[in-house]
Amino acid sequence: MSATIEDFQRLDMRVGKIIEVIDVPQARKPSFRLTIDFGPHGLRRSVAAAKTDYAADELVGRQVVCVFNLPPRRVAGVSSEVLVLAATEADGKLCLLRPDREAELGSHIT
């Protein structure tokens, strides 16, 4: 299935900074609840199955790229309001996407 440029343009992707990381023990996959600061766009939460690939203290202060305009989902009983983007390597490890230098919080990805 091919995506069009219009499909891509419908996604609102933005840069945020992780400010809080909490374990989600009830999740099927080892996960964290992340609170992410998007500057003028406020705080949002996300549940990310990144616990096997990152320690909580590695994530606090890290910038990430997120899909900002998906509807909220319940994950392990927790509301997940944005989707944190990651590359999945051949061995299944996650590599969270981030700008190559500090970007303004809330910056739109184009």
Secondary structure as UniProt FT lines:
FT   HELIX           5..10
FT   STRAND          13..24
FT   TURN            25..26
FT   STRAND          31..37
FT   HELIX           39..41
FT   STRAND          43..48
FT   TURN            51..53
FT   HELIX           56..59
FT   TURN            60..61
FT   STRAND          63..67
FT   STRAND          73..75
FT   TURN            76..77
FT   STRAND          78..80
FT   STRAND          83..84
FT   STRAND          86..88
FT   TURN            90..91
FT   STRAND          94..96
FT   TURN            105..106
//
